[in-house]
Amino acid sequence: MSEEFKERNGVEEGEASFAELFEQYSEGGGDDLNIGDKVSGQVIQVGETTIFVDTGTKLDGIVEREELLDEEGNCTVQEGDTVELYVVGKDSGGIKLSRALSGIGGIAMLEEAKSAGLPVEGNIDSTCKGGFNVTVMHRRAFCPVSQIDNRFVENPEEYVGKTLEFLITKLEQNGRNVVISRRTLLERETAQAMEAFTAESGVGDEIEGIVTRLAPFGAFVEIMPGLDGLVHISQISHGRIGHPEEAVSIGQKVKAKITSYEHDDKGRLKISLSMKELAQDPWETISATFTEGDKVTGKVVRLADFGAFVEIAPGIDGLVHVSEMSYTQRVHKPSDFVQEGQTVAVKIKSIDANARRIGLSMKDAEGDPWMDIEEKFQSGQKVTGIVEKHEQFGIFIQLEPGITGLLPKSVIARSEKPASFEKLHSGDSVDIIIAQVRAGERKISLTTGDVQDDGSWKEFAPKKQKTSLNTGGMGLLGAKLQEAMDKKK
């Protein structure tokens, strides 16, 4: 009660309570509030059956305690908490507040709820053609499936048995035809939440929210009740992911950065978020993580005509050029050798942190099979190989993966059984002899082992210049003298 009122009316301290009530009654008290208005106020007292709320007017708000209990019967508020409730009635004793209209109500109460836009509680009994059967104040109401939520409903059965709040959108035939909508209420609450959020937040701000839904294109994060933002799949992580569920899960608390505000064709606000921008860029620490020459494993994340991109750490991709894929076979198309999602071993050949490029080699990670070839194969050694193919000048035979030798046609011709070699097909096994190994040239010549004077390896040896022409051992000088004498003749 104001001091001005006390002084004007000569009110003593003992009479304050009665005089205050009189002043509230005489001046209307809560005339600023109407039935259906939403009130946000502070809890001033929690009683055994009722809870008193400061409405911002001269009259306190009163709400039944059972409306603010959880499933276990515990009160969800205490003195000092802020609650949001609706005005459902008022008189000189106070303003009656409620989360929504419920219980047994006549047609007049339904009409009042409809005209005031006041939520009503409804229990979803079952699904029906096109929607749901809902009990509202002991009356049957219908909620279209498109109005049960503000998102696409994949499984209507998940709503059955729930008690939710609705708005009455149609009331006809003296209450026998009641149509309700939860979506309208949600959109109204979302609009209020958006207005409050955008007034306090902006692009670049960091928010914390709960992942509420996952889609192939991203994760929806609830920033505040009724307000979601979208983290596109490309903004979830520095690493490559095929689906958001690989990085986040429903119910997970995450931090994200607001990247943009947009309005769609219907004027609804779309908030874009990024979790990646709040995470450390892995390229900033690349020099401390990898060095040239390291052998690591990675996942093939993308194929191109010229090679394969391999992720060796979240957000770190390197290129394996097609020429760096194998020592043991010729690779014309990367897709013939590796597939997306495959785990491979690679060796880091180069790192350019400024350009964000890493050169990788799969063949160097496996090792060059020709490195110790002279220790594995020596002249005269008998080995078993697999026929690769016939060519005009001989047969190529694989001795081990990446090591192929040539059995020349001239050797086959001098063999005791040349037909047995001519009849060989690709994939056939054959026993042969190592004639010569030239590791520097990556060549191995082969022989059949049954050639009496097997000099076939000489065909592959460098040809030496002749140093004598019938000189009788005189060498190059003798050859010159002999040549001069022949000309005089």
NUROTI-248557 format. One record per atom (N, C-alpha, C): x, y, z; residue in three letters. Coordinates in steps of 0.05 Angstrom, whole numbers, plus 5000, padded with zeros to 4 digits. Example, Ala and Ser with C-alpha at 12.3 -4.5 7.8 and 13.67 -1.06 7.14 Angstrom:
2
526448865156ALA/524649105156ALA/526449345156ALA/525749555142SER/527349795143SER/525850015157SER/
end
This chain:
489
501749765000MET/500050005000MET/501850255000MET/501050444984SER/502750674981SER/502550855005SER/504751005011GLU/504851195033GLU/502851415028GLU/502451485002GLU/500551694995GLU/497751615003GLU/497051354999PHE/494351265006PHE/494051265036PHE/496151175051LYS/495951175080LYS/495451455091LYS/497151645081GLU/496951915091GLU/494252045084GLU/493351995059ARG/490852115050ARG/488452015066ARG/488551765074ASN/486251645087ASN/486651605117ASN/488851705127GLY/489351685156GLY/489551395166GLY/490851225151VAL/490950945157VAL/493250895177VAL/492750745198GLU/494850665216GLU/496150405207GLU/498450345218GLU/499950105210GLU/498249855213GLU/496749835235GLY/495149595241GLY/492849565221GLY/492049785208GLU/489849765189GLU/490849725161GLU/493449695157ALA/494549695130ALA/493449465113ALA/493249225125SER/492348995109SER/489549035098SER/487649115115PHE/484949155107PHE/484749395087PHE/486249605093ALA/486149845075ALA/487249775048ALA/489349615047GLU/490649545022GLU/488649385004GLU/487349195017LEU/485349035003LEU/483149214992LEU/482349405009PHE/480249595001PHE/481049754976PHE/483649854978GLU/484650004955GLU/484749844930GLU/485649584932GLN/485849414909GLN/483049374898GLN/481149324915TYR/478349264906TYR/477149514893TYR/477549734906SER/476249984896SER/477450084870SER/480150024866GLU/481450124842GLU/481649914820GLU/480449684825GLY/480449474805GLY/482649284807GLY/484949344820GLY/487149154824GLY/488449054799GLY/487448844788GLY/488648714764GLY/487248774738GLY/486149014736ASP/484749084711ASP/486549074686ASP/489149094691ASP/490949084668ASP/491048804655ASP/490148604669LEU/490248324659LEU/487448234652LEU/487348084630ASN/484847964621ASN/485147654620ASN/482847524620ILE/482947234618ILE/484247154591ILE/486146974593GLY/487546894569GLY/490347014567GLY/490847224582ASP/493547354582ASP/495647164594ASP/498047174583LYS/500247024594LYS/501747194613LYS/502247084637VAL/503547234658VAL/506247104665VAL/508347264666SER/510947174675SER/511547314701SER/511547154723GLY/511847284750GLY/513547114768GLY/514347234791GLN/516047104810GLN/514346974832GLN/515046724839VAL/513646584861VAL/514346724887VAL/512246814902ILE/512646954927ILE/512046784951ILE/510546564947GLN/509946384970GLN/508946114959GLN/510045894971VAL/509145624963VAL/507645504987VAL/505045484984GLY/503445365006GLY/502845075002GLY/501244955020GLU/500644675019GLU/498944604995GLU/497144784988THR/495244734966THR/495344944944THR/496345184950THR/496445394930THR/499245524930THR/499745644907ILE/502245794904ILE/501646074895ILE/502846274908PHE/502346554902PHE/504546664884PHE/503746814863VAL/505546914843VAL/505147214840VAL/507247364839ASP/507147654834ASP/506447704805ASP/504147824800THR/503147864773THR/504048134761THR/505348304778GLY/506048564769GLY/503848764772GLY/501648674783THR/499348854789THR/498948864819THR/496749004828LYS/496249024856LYS/495048764868LYS/494248574850LEU/493248324859LEU/495148094854LEU/495547924873ASP/497247694869ASP/495847484853ASP/497447324839GLY/496347094824GLY/496346844842GLY/494446674837ILE/494146434853ILE/493846204834ILE/495545994838VAL/495445754822VAL/495445514840VAL/493845314832GLU/493645074848GLU/496344934848GLU/497244844872ARG/499944724875ARG/500244474858ARG/498144314855GLU/498244064840GLU/498944114810GLU/498444354801GLU/499044414773GLU/502144424768GLU/503644474789LEU/506544514786LEU/508044284799LEU/506944044799LEU/508243804810LEU/509343644787LEU/511543504792ASP/512643324772ASP/511343054774ASP/512242854758GLU/511042594757GLU/511142444784GLU/513042524800GLU/513442384826GLU/512042534849GLU/510542754842GLY/509142904862GLY/510643114876GLY/513043184866ASN/514643394879ASN/514143664865ASN/514043864881CYS/513644134871CYS/516044224854CYS/515544334831THR/517644404813THR/518644684816THR/517444844834VAL/518245124838VAL/518645184867VAL/520145394872GLN/520545494900GLN/520445794899GLN/520445914923GLU/520246204925GLU/522546334910GLU/521946534894GLY/523946674878GLY/524146584849GLY/523046344843ASP/523046244816ASP/521046404798ASP/521646424773THR/519846554754THR/518246344739THR/515646384737VAL/513846194724VAL/512246354703VAL/511346204683GLU/509646314662GLU/506946164662GLU/504846314667LEU/502146194670LEU/500146364655LEU/497646264652TYR/495546404639TYR/493346494659TYR/492246724654VAL/490046824670VAL/487446674662VAL/486246534682VAL/483746384676VAL/481446494692VAL/481946684709GLY/479746814724GLY/480847024743GLY/479047204753LYS/480047404772LYS/477647514788LYS/478247604812ASP/476247744828ASP/477847914848ASP/476448034867SER/477748214886SER/479848074904SER/479547804905GLY/481347654923GLY/484047584909GLY/484147604883GLY/486547524869GLY/486047444840GLY/488147384827ILE/487947304799ILE/488547004797ILE/486646854786LYS/487046564784LYS/488746504760LYS/490946354764LEU/492746284743LEU/492745974738LEU/493545904715SER/493645614708SER/495445574684SER/496645334683ARG/498145264659ARG/496345234635ARG/493945144639ALA/491945124618ALA/489245054631ALA/487145104616LEU/484445024626LEU/484244714626LEU/483244604647SER/482944314649SER/480544244666SER/479943984669GLY/477843904686GLY/475143914672GLY/472943914687ILE/470243914676ILE/469544204670ILE/468844264646GLY/468144534639GLY/465744544621GLY/464044734623GLY/461744764607GLY/462444894580GLY/460344924564ILE/460745044537ILE/461645324539ILE/460845464561ALA/461645744565ALA/464645764569ALA/465745574584MET/468645574588MET/470145524563MET/469145334547LEU/470445274521LEU/470345514503LEU/468045654502GLU/467845894485GLU/469746114494GLU/469946134521GLU/471746334532GLU/474646274525GLU/475446014527ALA/478145934520ALA/478645984490ALA/476645934473LYS/477045984445LYS/477346274438LYS/475646434449SER/475746724443SER/478246854455SER/479146764478ALA/481446884491ALA/484146764482ALA/483946544466GLY/486446414458GLY/487846274480GLY/486246174499LEU/487346054523LEU/487845754519LEU/490145644526PRO/490645364522PRO/488845184540PRO/488144954529VAL/486644764545VAL/488144504545VAL/487944354567GLU/489344094569GLU/487643884555GLU/489043714541GLY/487643494527GLY/489243234529GLY/487843014533ASN/489142754534ASN/488642614508ASN/490842534494ILE/490642404468ILE/489942114472ILE/487542044465ASP/486541774470ASP/487341574448ASP/487241654423SER/487741464401SER/488141614375SER/489141474355THR/489241584328THR/486741524314THR/486141674294CYS/483741634277CYS/484441724249CYS/482641694231LYS/483141784203LYS/483742084202LYS/486142144194GLY/486942424191GLY/487842564216GLY/487942424239GLY/488742564263GLY/488442404289GLY/487542534310PHE/487442414337PHE/484842474351PHE/483942284367ASN/481742324385ASN/482842424412ASN/481942664421VAL/483042784445VAL/480742854464VAL/481142804489THR/479142874510THR/479943144522THR/478143334519VAL/478543604530VAL/476143674548VAL/476643704574MET/474543774593MET/472243574590MET/472843314589HIS/470943094587HIS/469243104562HIS/470343244542ARG/468943254516ARG/470943144495ARG/469743024474ARG/471442924452ARG/472143144433ARG/474643164427ALA/475643364408ALA/477343224386ALA/477643354364PHE/479243244342PHE/481543424336PHE/483943304334CYS/486343454326CYS/487443334301CYS/487543484279PRO/488643384254PRO/491643314258PRO/492543114244VAL/495343024247VAL/497243244240VAL/496543424222SER/498243644215SER/498443864237SER/496643834257GLN/496444044278GLN/497443944305GLN/498543694305ILE/499443584331ILE/502243684338ILE/503743774318ASP/506443864323ASP/507244064301ASP/509444204305ASN/510444394285ASN/512544274268ASN/512744014267ARG/514543874250ARG/513043634238ARG/514343514218PHE/513043284205PHE/512843044224PHE/510542924225VAL/510042704243VAL/510442444228VAL/512542294236GLU/513142044223GLU/511541814236GLU/511241824262ASN/509841604276ASN/507641724294ASN/505141744285PRO/502941854301PRO/502541714328PRO/503141454329GLU/502641294353GLU/504241394377GLU/506441534372GLU/508241614394GLU/506841834411GLU/504741954401TYR/503342164415TYR/501042054433TYR/500141814427VAL/497841704442VAL/498541664471VAL/496741744488GLY/497141714517GLY/498341964530GLY/499242154514LYS/500442394526LYS/498242604532LYS/498842764552THR/497142994559THR/498643244551THR/497443394532LEU/498743634521LEU/496843864521LEU/497944094514GLU/496244334513GLU/495544404485GLU/493144504481PHE/492044564454PHE/490544834455PHE/490144934431LEU/488345164427LEU/485845064413LEU/483545174420ILE/481045104407ILE/480845274381ILE/480645144358THR/480445284333THR/477645284322THR/476045094330LYS/473245074321LYS/471544964343LYS/469245094348LEU/467345014368LEU/464545044357LEU/463244824350GLU/460644834336GLU/458744624349GLU/456244654342GLN/454144464350GLN/454044434381GLN/454144664394ASN/453944674423ASN/456044494437ASN/458444494425GLY/460644344437GLY/460944054428GLY/459243974408ARG/459443694398ARG/461543674376ARG/462343894365ASN/464443894344ASN/466644084353ASN/468743974365VAL/470944134375VAL/473544054360VAL/474744244348VAL/477244194334VAL/479444354348VAL/481744224353ILE/483844354368ILE/486444344353ILE/488344504361SER/490944514348SER/493144554368SER/495144384367ARG/497544434384ARG/499544584368ARG/499544554342ARG/501544684325ARG/501244994327ARG/498745084327THR/498345374330THR/499445484355THR/499145334377LEU/500245414403LEU/503345414402LEU/504445204390LEU/507345184388LEU/508545414372LEU/507245474349GLU/508145694332GLU/507945954346GLU/505845994362ARG/505646244377ARG/507846264398ARG/508346044411GLU/510546044431GLU/513246084418GLU/513545964394THR/516145994379THR/516546274371THR/514446404362ALA/514646684353ALA/515446864377ALA/514246814400GLN/515046964424GLN/517946914432GLN/518746654430ALA/521446584437ALA/523446714417ALA/522746714391MET/524546834371MET/524847124376MET/522647254382GLU/522747544387GLU/524547614410GLU/524347454431ALA/525947504455ALA/528847434449ALA/529347214434PHE/532047124429PHE/533547324410PHE/532247404389THR/533547584370THR/534047864382THR/532547934402ALA/532948194415ALA/535448184432ALA/536247944440GLU/538547924458GLU/541047804445GLU/540647664422SER/542847524410SER/543247614381SER/545647554370GLY/546247624343GLY/548247434330GLY/548747474304VAL/550547304290VAL/553347324303VAL/554547094307GLY/557147084319GLY/557047004349GLY/554747024361ASP/554446944389ASP/554646644392ASP/555546564415GLU/555746274422GLU/553246204438GLU/552045974432ILE/549745884446ILE/550145594456ILE/548545504474GLU/548545234484GLU/545745124481GLU/545544884470GLY/542844764466GLY/542944464468GLY/540544344463ILE/540244054464ILE/539543954436ILE/540843744427VAL/540243624401VAL/537543484404VAL/535543574388THR/532843464389THR/532143284366THR/533443314343ARG/532743154320ARG/535043144301ARG/535342914288LEU/537442874268LEU/536242814241LEU/537442924221ALA/536542884193ALA/539042834176ALA/538842724152PRO/541242674136PRO/542842924130PRO/541443154131PHE/542843404124PHE/543843564148PHE/543243474172GLY/544243624195GLY/542843554221GLY/543443704242ALA/542343654269ALA/540843904278ALA/538443864289PHE/536844084300PHE/537444104330PHE/538044354338VAL/538844404366VAL/536844604378VAL/535644524401GLU/533744694415GLU/535244904431GLU/535045154423ILE/536445364436ILE/534945454461ILE/532345464459MET/530545514482MET/527845394475MET/526045344495PRO/523545214489PRO/522145354465PRO/521545194445GLY/520145294421GLY/521845414400GLY/524545414404LEU/526345544385LEU/528645354379LEU/528745264353ASP/530945084345ASP/532745224324ASP/535145134323GLY/537045224303GLY/538144974288GLY/539145004264LEU/540144784248LEU/543144794246LEU/544444574253VAL/547344544248VAL/547544364223VAL/548244484200HIS/548544334176HIS/550744124179HIS/550443904165ILE/552443684169ILE/555243774163ILE/555643964146SER/558344064140SER/559344244162SER/557644324181GLN/558444494203GLN/558544354230GLN/558244094230ILE/558343944255ILE/561143894264ILE/562943824245SER/565643744252SER/567543814230SER/570143844238HIS/572243884218HIS/572643634201HIS/572043404214GLY/572343154200GLY/569943094182GLY/570342924162ARG/568142844144ARG/566342644157ARG/563742684156ILE/561842494167ILE/559642444147ILE/558742194146GLY/556642124127GLY/553842194137GLY/553442194163HIS/550842254176HIS/551442384203HIS/549742574211PRO/550142704237PRO/550342524260PRO/549042284259GLU/549142094281GLU/551941994287GLU/553842034268GLU/556541944272GLU/558042134292GLU/556942374296ALA/558242574312ALA/556642654337ALA/553942664335VAL/552342754357VAL/549942564360VAL/548542584383SER/546242414389SER/544042584401SER/541542484398ILE/539242624408ILE/539442644439ILE/538942884449GLY/539142924478GLY/541843034487GLY/543843034469GLN/546443134475GLN/546543434477GLN/547943534498LYS/548243824501LYS/550743914485LYS/550344114468VAL/552544204450VAL/552744504451VAL/555144604443LYS/555544884440LYS/555944944410LYS/554845174402ALA/554945244373ALA/555045544371ALA/555745634347LYS/555945914340LYS/553845994321LYS/552446214325ILE/550446304307ILE/551746424282ILE/551146314259THR/552346404234THR/550546574216THR/547946534219SER/546046704203SER/543246684213SER/541646894207TYR/538746904211TYR/537546934183TYR/535546774177GLU/534046794152GLU/531146754157GLU/529446874140HIS/526546834141HIS/525746674116HIS/524146464120ASP/523246304097ASP/520946444084ASP/519746314064ASP/517546424049ASP/515046494066ASP/514846354088LYS/512546404106LYS/513246594128LYS/515546714127GLY/516346914147GLY/517546794172GLY/517946524173ARG/519046404197ARG/522046434198ARG/523046474222LEU/525946524225LEU/527446264225LEU/529546244209LYS/531246014208LYS/533946094218LYS/534845954239ILE/537446014251ILE/539545804243ILE/541645894231SER/543845704224SER/546045714245SER/546945474252LEU/549045454273LEU/551445304263LEU/553645334276SER/556145184269SER/557445094295SER/557844834297MET/559444724319MET/562344724311MET/562944694285LYS/565644684275LYS/567244934281LYS/565945164279GLU/567445414283GLU/568345454312GLU/567145304331LEU/568045324359LEU/570145114365LEU/570644924347ALA/572644714351ALA/575244814339ALA/577444714350GLN/580144794340GLN/580544684312GLN/581644854294ASP/582244764267ASP/584644574268ASP/584344324259PRO/586544134261PRO/588944214244PRO/588644384224TRP/590844464208TRP/592744654223TRP/591744774245GLU/593444954260GLU/595544804276GLU/595044544281THR/597044384296THR/598144154279THR/597944184253ILE/598743964235ILE/601743894238ILE/603444104242SER/606244054244SER/607043904269SER/605343924290ALA/605943784314ALA/604743504314ALA/602943454295THR/601643194293THR/602943004274THR/603743114251PHE/604942944230PHE/607543064219PHE/609242884209THR/611742974196THR/612042804171THR/613542914152GLU/614042774127GLU/615542514133GLU/614642294121GLY/615842034125GLY/614241864144GLY/612241984158ASP/610641824177ASP/608941624161ASP/608541384172LYS/606741194161LYS/604241184179LYS/601941224168VAL/599441244183VAL/597241094168VAL/594941054181THR/592640934168THR/590541154165THR/588841124145GLY/586741324140GLY/584441194125GLY/582341354122LYS/579941264108LYS/579641404082LYS/579141254061VAL/578641374034VAL/575941524036VAL/575941784032VAL/573541944034VAL/572442044007VAL/574142043987ARG/573242133961ARG/575142033939ARG/573941963916LEU/575441873893LEU/575242083870LEU/577442123857ALA/577542293833ALA/578942143811ALA/578842253787ASP/580142123764ASP/583142093768ASP/584342283783PHE/587242293786PHE/588242173812PHE/586442083830GLY/587341963855GLY/585141933875GLY/585941883900ALA/584141843922ALA/584842023945ALA/582742143958PHE/583242313981PHE/582742144006PHE/584742144024VAL/584741974047VAL/584842154072VAL/582942114090GLU/582842264116GLU/584542114136GLU/586742254144ILE/588642124163ILE/588142224191ILE/586442424195ALA/585542524221ALA/583042694216ALA/581242724236PRO/578842884232PRO/579543164220PRO/578543214197GLY/579043474184GLY/581543484168GLY/583143274167ILE/585743274152ILE/585543064130ILE/585343164105ASP/585342984082ASP/587943014066ASP/588942794055GLY/591242804038GLY/590642664012GLY/592242723991LEU/591742603965LEU/593742383958LEU/592642153951VAL/594341933940VAL/593941943910VAL/595942043895HIS/595742053866HIS/595641773855HIS/594441733832VAL/594141473821VAL/596841333817VAL/598941493812SER/601641383808SER/602841293834SER/601641363857GLU/602741293883GLU/601141073896GLU/599540923880MET/597740723893MET/599040453896MET/600640363876SER/601640093878SER/604240053862SER/606039903874TYR/608339803859TYR/607739553844TYR/605739403855THR/605239133845THR/603339113822THR/601939323815GLN/600139323792GLN/599739603781GLN/599039613755ARG/598539863743ARG/595639953748ARG/595340193759VAL/592740293766VAL/591940513746VAL/589840463731HIS/588940663712HIS/586640833724HIS/584940703740LYS/582740843753LYS/582840793783LYS/582940993800PRO/583040953829PRO/580840763839PRO/578440773826SER/576140613835SER/576640313830SER/578640253813ASP/579339973808ASP/581139863830ASP/582240043847PHE/584139953867PHE/583139993895PHE/581640213900VAL/580640273927VAL/577740363925VAL/576240353947GLN/573540443948GLN/573140643971GLN/571140823968GLU/570541013990GLU/569740854015GLU/570840954038GLY/570340824063GLY/572440614071GLY/574140544052GLN/576240344057GLN/578540454074GLN/579540304093THR/581740384109THR/584340294095THR/586240474092VAL/588740414078VAL/591140524093VAL/593440404088ALA/595940494100ALA/597240684080ALA/598240904090VAL/599541104072VAL/602041214085VAL/603841324068LYS/606241454078LYS/606041744070LYS/606641924089ILE/606542214083ILE/609042294068ILE/608642394043LYS/610842474026LYS/611342774029LYS/609242934032SER/609643234034SER/607343354050SER/608043574064ILE/606043724079ILE/606344024073ILE/604144144064ASP/604044434059ASP/601744554076ASP/602444634101ALA/600344724119ALA/598944974109ALA/600445154096ASN/599245404086ASN/597245354064ASN/597845164046ALA/595945104025ALA/594044884033ALA/594344774057ARG/592644564067ARG/592644314049ARG/595044234042ARG/595444004024ARG/597443804036ARG/596743554033ILE/598543344041ILE/598743134019ILE/601143074011GLY/601642863991GLY/602142594005GLY/600642393996LEU/600842124008LEU/601641913987LEU/602641693997SER/603341473980SER/602541213993SER/600941053978MET/600240793988MET/602440593982MET/603740623959LYS/605740423951LYS/608240443969LYS/608940683977ASP/611240713995ASP/610740614023ASP/608140614030ALA/607440504057ALA/607840204057ALA/607340074034GLU/607639784032GLU/610639714028GLU/612139894014GLY/614939834009GLY/615339753980GLY/617739813969ASP/618339743941ASP/619339453940ASP/617939273926PRO/618738993926PRO/621438953912PRO/622439153897TRP/625039123883TRP/627339193900TRP/626839303925MET/629039393942MET/631039173948MET/630038933955ASP/631838713963ASP/631638483943ASP/631138543918ILE/630638343898ILE/633138163893ILE/635538273895GLU/637938123890GLU/638437923912GLU/637237963936GLU/637537773957GLU/635537543954GLU/633237603942LYS/631237403939LYS/631737223915LYS/632737333893PHE/633137173869PHE/635937203858PHE/637236973852GLN/639936963840GLN/639836793815GLN/641836843798SER/642136693773SER/642336393779SER/640836233764GLY/640935943767GLY/638835843787GLY/637436023802GLN/635435943822GLN/632935843808GLN/631935613817LYS/629435513807LYS/627035623823LYS/625035733808VAL/622735853822VAL/620235773807VAL/617935813820THR/615335763809THR/613936033805THR/612936083782GLY/611536343776GLY/608836303764GLY/607336513761ILE/604636513749ILE/604736673723ILE/603736543702VAL/603736673676VAL/601836913676VAL/602937153668GLU/601337393666GLU/600237423638GLU/601937423618LYS/601037453590LYS/603137373570LYS/602237313546HIS/604037253523HIS/604437513507HIS/606837563499GLU/607437783481GLU/609037673457GLU/609437843437GLN/610837753413GLN/613737663419GLN/614937783439PHE/617737723445PHE/618137533469PHE/615937433481GLY/616237253502GLY/613837243521GLY/614237103544ILE/612137063563ILE/612937213589ILE/611037383600PHE/611537513625PHE/610437333647PHE/612137283667ILE/611437103689ILE/611837243715ILE/609837243732GLN/609937383759GLN/611237193778GLN/613437293791LEU/614837133810LEU/613737173839LEU/612837423844GLU/611437493868GLU/610037763863GLU/608137843879PRO/606738103874PRO/608738333869PRO/608538443845GLY/610238673838GLY/612838593825GLY/613438343823ILE/615938243811ILE/615238063787ILE/615838153763THR/615338003739THR/617837963723THR/618237723712GLY/620537663695GLY/619637593667GLY/621537593648LEU/620937533620LEU/622337283612LEU/620737093601LEU/621836853588LEU/621836903558LEU/624236963545PRO/624237033517PRO/623436803499PRO/622336883475LYS/621536683456LYS/624036523446LYS/626336663444SER/628736533434SER/629536303453SER/629036333479VAL/629736133498VAL/627735903496VAL/625135973493ILE/623135763489ILE/623635593465ILE/624635723443ALA/625235583418ALA/627435373422ALA/629335433439ARG/631535243444ARG/631035043465ARG/628635063477SER/627834873498SER/627334593486SER/627534393502GLU/626934113493GLU/623934083488GLU/622234223503LYS/619334203500LYS/618134483496LYS/618634613474PRO/617534883470PRO/614534903470PRO/613234683461ALA/610334693460ALA/609034713487ALA/610334603508SER/609134613535SER/609034903545SER/610935073536PHE/610835353544PHE/608935513527PHE/608835443500GLU/607035593483GLU/604135553490GLU/603435323503LYS/600735263510LYS/599835393537LYS/601735523551LEU/601035643577LEU/599035873573LEU/597235903593HIS/595236113593HIS/595636293618HIS/594436523617SER/594636703640SER/593436573665SER/595036583686GLY/594136453711GLY/595336183716GLY/596536063695ASP/597835803698ASP/600435823715ASP/600935613730SER/603435593745SER/605535453728SER/608035553730VAL/610235443714VAL/612835453730VAL/614535243727ASP/617135243739ASP/619235353719ASP/620835543727ILE/622835663710ILE/625335723726ILE/627435813711ILE/630035863724ILE/630736163721ILE/631836283742ILE/632836553740ILE/635336563723ILE/635336723701ALA/637636743685ALA/639336983694ALA/638137213697GLN/639537453706GLN/637737643720GLN/638737783740VAL/637237983755VAL/638638253752VAL/637138453742ARG/638138723739ARG/636338913755ARG/636838943781ALA/635139093799ALA/634839383791ALA/637039503782GLY/637039783774GLY/635139843751GLY/634839643733GLU/633039683710GLU/630339553715GLU/629939423739ARG/627539293746ARG/626839073725ARG/628838913718LYS/628438703699LYS/629638443709LYS/628238223703ILE/629237953709ILE/628837793684ILE/630937663674SER/630637483651SER/630537193661SER/628937033647LEU/628436763656LEU/629336563634LEU/629636313642THR/630336103624THR/628835853632THR/628735663613THR/627135413619THR/628735213635THR/631335223634GLY/633035033649GLY/633734793633GLY/632534753609ASP/633234523593ASP/634534593567ASP/635634843565VAL/637034933542VAL/640034883547VAL/641234723529GLN/644034643533GLN/645934883533GLN/645735063514ASP/647435303514ASP/645735553517ASP/644935593542ASP/643035813548ASP/644536073552ASP/644736223530GLY/645936493531GLY/643936713527GLY/641336643532SER/639236833527SER/639437083543SER/640737063567TRP/640837303584TRP/642537513571TRP/644437423551LYS/646137613539LYS/644637823522LYS/642137743514GLU/640437923498GLU/639738173514GLU/639738153541PHE/638938373558PHE/641338523569PHE/643738413565ALA/646138543576ALA/647038763557ALA/648238973567PRO/649239193550PRO/651339083531PRO/651139163505LYS/652939063485LYS/655539223487LYS/657939073486LYS/660539193488LYS/661739233460LYS/663239453457GLN/664539513431GLN/666839313427GLN/667039213402LYS/669139023396LYS/671839173396LYS/673839043407THR/676439183410THR/678639053392THR/677938853377SER/679938723359SER/678638633333SER/680138653312LEU/679238563286LEU/681338373274LEU/681238133284ASN/683237933275ASN/686038043278ASN/686738153301THR/689238293305THR/691438113317THR/690537863322GLY/692537683333GLY/693437773361GLY/691537903375GLY/692137983402GLY/693538243405GLY/693738403383MET/695138663384MET/693338893395MET/690838833398GLY/689039043409GLY/688239243389GLY/687439473398LEU/686339683381LEU/688439793361LEU/690939823369LEU/693039923351LEU/693439733328LEU/693539473334GLY/693839273314GLY/691639283294GLY/689139343303ALA/686839353286ALA/687039573266ALA/688039803276LYS/688440033258LYS/690539973236LYS/692739853244LEU/694839783224LEU/693839593204LEU/692339393214GLN/691239193195GLN/689339323175GLN/687739513185GLU/685839653168GLU/687339813146GLU/689539953154ALA/691140103134ALA/692339933113ALA/693339703121MET/694639513102MET/692539413083MET/690239353093ASP/688039253075ASP/687339453053ASP/687339713060LYS/686639913041LYS/688739933019LYS/691439893025LYS/693539913006LYS/693339682985LYS/692339452995LYS/691939232977LYS/689839292957LYS/
end
